[in-house]
Amino acid sequence: MCIEPESTRSRKARSLMKIGIIGAGNIGGNLTRRLSALGHDVSVANSRGPQTLKELAEETGATPVTVEEAARGAEVVVITIPVKAVPSLPSGILDGAADDVAVIDTNNYYPQQRDGRIAEIEDEGLTESRWTERRIGHPVIKAFNGTYAQDILDRPLAAGDPDRIALPVAGDDEAAKAKVRALIDELGFDTVDTGGIDDSWRQQPDTPVYGLRAGAEAVTKALAEASPERPATFRG
């Protein structure tokens, strides 16, 4: 496992991107707000249809779309829906996305509270993000899963600020992971590379880093202290 802190994004000039967000709950809604405010071209979708996103669109300038349309032309796609809803995503959900699209998975597996038991996660030992990859047929980058939604609005800080929060980021595609880490830095947060998707159990619910509001050093320490054993409260 590679755990590598990154205090600032690359110094390359920031480029605006087309970003698709699937899910308009707390995390999806606040990412829509922040990314739109930063000038990105944001499309947002939910399971109830674009007509239900009128207020969010008016507030942010984002474009409400159907789930099938969310990834079209997107360089980044954020999937931020309940784990149990992932298999219901339309086939070919990423058709029409940019060739090098980075897919962010913010999901957490809550078998008792919401999702029901998923045998591949519990019996085969798949991380929830590896399970999501298999459902959508594309690598994902796990990020924002342990982040308080309100912090996305309230806690961004400039690079180098001693109080800047660091977020763990896992994924196998190094280019996609670098793109996501740069985007998170632009949002006002440091990142810590937690390794590949098979290592992403280190940031799942009830691990030391989950919900931790701390800098890169403390986040790195918390990741190292995680146990691979899934707690009973997070088993179905």
ZAGUVEX-555161 format. One record per residue (C-alpha): x, y, z; residue in three letters; residue number from 1. Coordinates in steps of 0.5 Angstrom, whole numbers. Layout:
N
      c1      c2      c3   rest    nr
       X       Y       Z    ALA   NUM
...
***
This chain:
236
      c1      c2      c3   rest    nr
       0       0       0    MET     1
       2       7      -2    CYS     2
       0      13       3    ILE     3
       3      19       0    GLU     4
       1      26       3    PRO     5
       0      31      -2    GLU     6
      -1      38       1    SER     7
      -2      42      -6    THR     8
      -4      41     -13    ARG     9
       1      41     -19    SER    10
       2      48     -21    ARG    11
       0      47     -28    LYS    12
      -6      52     -30    ALA    13
     -13      50     -28    ARG    14
     -17      48     -33    SER    15
     -25      48     -33    LEU    16
     -28      41     -34    MET    17
     -35      38     -36    LYS    18
     -37      35     -30    ILE    19
     -43      30     -29    GLY    20
     -46      29     -22    ILE    21
     -50      23     -21    ILE    22
     -54      24     -15    GLY    23
     -56      30     -12    ALA    24
     -57      29      -4    GLY    25
     -52      32       1    ASN    26
     -46      31      -2    ILE    27
     -48      31      -9    GLY    28
     -52      38      -8    GLY    29
     -46      41      -5    ASN    30
     -41      39     -10    LEU    31
     -45      41     -15    THR    32
     -45      48     -11    ARG    33
     -38      49     -11    ARG    34
     -36      46     -17    LEU    35
     -41      51     -21    SER    36
     -38      56     -17    ALA    37
     -31      55     -19    LEU    38
     -33      55     -26    GLY    39
     -34      48     -28    HIS    40
     -39      46     -33    ASP    41
     -43      42     -29    VAL    42
     -49      37     -30    SER    43
     -53      34     -25    VAL    44
     -58      28     -25    ALA    45
     -62      24     -20    ASN    46
     -67      18     -20    SER    47
     -73      23     -20    ARG    48
     -72      26     -26    GLY    49
     -69      33     -28    PRO    50
     -75      37     -27    GLN    51
     -74      36     -19    THR    52
     -67      39     -20    LEU    53
     -70      46     -22    LYS    54
     -68      50     -15    GLU    55
     -61      47     -15    LEU    56
     -60      49     -22    ALA    57
     -63      56     -21    GLU    58
     -58      57     -15    GLU    59
     -52      54     -18    THR    60
     -53      55     -26    GLY    61
     -52      47     -27    ALA    62
     -55      44     -32    THR    63
     -61      39     -30    PRO    64
     -61      32     -34    VAL    65
     -63      25     -34    THR    66
     -58      20     -31    VAL    67
     -57      17     -38    GLU    68
     -55      24     -40    GLU    69
     -50      26     -34    ALA    70
     -44      23     -37    ALA    71
     -44      25     -44    ARG    72
     -38      29     -45    GLY    73
     -36      29     -38    ALA    74
     -28      29     -36    GLU    75
     -30      27     -29    VAL    76
     -37      23     -27    VAL    77
     -39      23     -19    VAL    78
     -43      17     -17    ILE    79
     -46      19     -10    THR    80
     -52      15      -9    ILE    81
     -54       9      -4    PRO    82
     -50       3      -6    VAL    83
     -56      -1      -7    LYS    84
     -58       3     -12    ALA    85
     -52       2     -16    VAL    86
     -54      -4     -20    PRO    87
     -60       0     -22    SER    88
     -56       5     -26    LEU    89
     -57       5     -34    PRO    90
     -53       0     -38    SER    91
     -47       4     -41    GLY    92
     -48      10     -36    ILE    93
     -41      12     -38    LEU    94
     -42      12     -46    ASP    95
     -41      19     -49    GLY    96
     -36      21     -43    ALA    97
     -29      23     -45    ALA    98
     -24      17     -46    ASP    99
     -20      19     -40    ASP   100
     -26      20     -36    VAL   101
     -25      20     -28    ALA   102
     -30      17     -24    VAL   103
     -31      19     -17    ILE   104
     -35      14     -12    ASP   105
     -37      17      -6    THR   106
     -41      11      -3    ASN   107
     -41       7       3    ASN   108
     -44       0       5    TYR   109
     -49       1      10    TYR   110
     -52      -6      10    PRO   111
     -57      -6      16    GLN   112
     -59       2      16    GLN   113
     -60       2       8    ARG   114
     -57      -3       3    ASP   115
     -59     -10       5    GLY   116
     -53     -15       5    ARG   117
     -49     -16      -1    ILE   118
     -46     -22      -1    ALA   119
     -40     -20      -6    GLU   120
     -38     -15      -1    ILE   121
     -39     -19       6    GLU   122
     -37     -26       3    ASP   123
     -32     -25      -2    GLU   124
     -29     -19       1    GLY   125
     -29     -14      -4    LEU   126
     -29      -7      -2    THR   127
     -35      -3      -4    GLU   128
     -32       1      -9    SER   129
     -29      -5     -13    ARG   130
     -36      -8     -13    TRP   131
     -38      -1     -16    THR   132
     -33      -2     -21    GLU   133
     -36      -9     -23    ARG   134
     -43      -6     -23    ARG   135
     -41       0     -28    ILE   136
     -35      -3     -32    GLY   137
     -30       2     -31    HIS   138
     -25       4     -25    PRO   139
     -27       9     -20    VAL   140
     -23      13     -15    ILE   141
     -26      13      -8    LYS   142
     -27      20      -5    ALA   143
     -31      24      -1    PHE   144
     -34      18       2    ASN   145
     -32      20      10    GLY   146
     -33      27       9    THR   147
     -38      31      12    TYR   148
     -43      34       7    ALA   149
     -43      41      10    GLN   150
     -35      41      10    ASP   151
     -35      42       3    ILE   152
     -38      49       3    LEU   153
     -36      51      10    ASP   154
     -29      48      11    ARG   155
     -25      50       4    PRO   156
     -18      53       6    LEU   157
     -12      55       1    ALA   158
      -6      51       0    ALA   159
      -1      51       6    GLY   160
      -6      53      11    ASP   161
      -5      49      17    PRO   162
     -12      48      19    ASP   163
     -13      45      12    ARG   164
     -17      38      12    ILE   165
     -14      33       8    ALA   166
     -19      27       5    LEU   167
     -17      20       3    PRO   168
     -17      18      -4    VAL   169
     -16      11      -7    ALA   170
     -16       8     -14    GLY   171
     -12       4     -19    ASP   172
     -12       9     -25    ASP   173
      -6      13     -23    GLU   174
      -8      19     -28    ALA   175
     -15      19     -26    ALA   176
     -13      19     -19    LYS   177
      -8      25     -20    ALA   178
     -14      29     -24    LYS   179
     -19      28     -18    VAL   180
     -13      30     -13    ARG   181
     -12      36     -17    ALA   182
     -20      37     -17    LEU   183
     -20      36      -9    ILE   184
     -14      41      -8    ASP   185
     -18      46     -12    GLU   186
     -24      45      -8    LEU   187
     -20      47      -2    GLY   188
     -18      41       1    PHE   189
     -11      37       1    ASP   190
     -11      29       0    THR   191
      -7      23       2    VAL   192
      -6      17      -3    ASP   193
      -9      11       0    THR   194
      -7       6      -5    GLY   195
     -11       2     -10    GLY   196
     -18       0      -9    ILE   197
     -17      -6      -6    ASP   198
     -14      -2       0    ASP   199
     -20       3       0    SER   200
     -23      -1       6    TRP   201
     -18       3      10    ARG   202
     -23       9       9    GLN   203
     -30       5      10    GLN   204
     -35       7      15    PRO   205
     -32       6      22    ASP   206
     -25       6      21    THR   207
     -21      11      24    PRO   208
     -20      16      18    VAL   209
     -28      16      17    TYR   210
     -31      23      18    GLY   211
     -24      25      21    LEU   212
     -23      33      20    ARG   213
     -15      33      20    ALA   214
      -9      35      16    GLY   215
      -5      30      12    ALA   216
      -1      27      17    GLU   217
      -6      25      22    ALA   218
     -10      22      16    VAL   219
      -4      18      14    THR   220
      -4      16      21    LYS   221
     -11      14      22    ALA   222
     -11      10      15    LEU   223
      -5       6      18    ALA   224
      -9       4      24    GLU   225
     -15       2      20    ALA   226
     -17      -6      21    SER   227
     -19     -10      15    PRO   228
     -24     -13      19    GLU   229
     -31     -10      18    ARG   230
     -35      -9      25    PRO   231
     -41     -12      26    ALA   232
     -45      -6      26    THR   233
     -43      -6      18    PHE   234
     -45     -13      17    ARG   235
     -51     -15      14    GLY   236
***
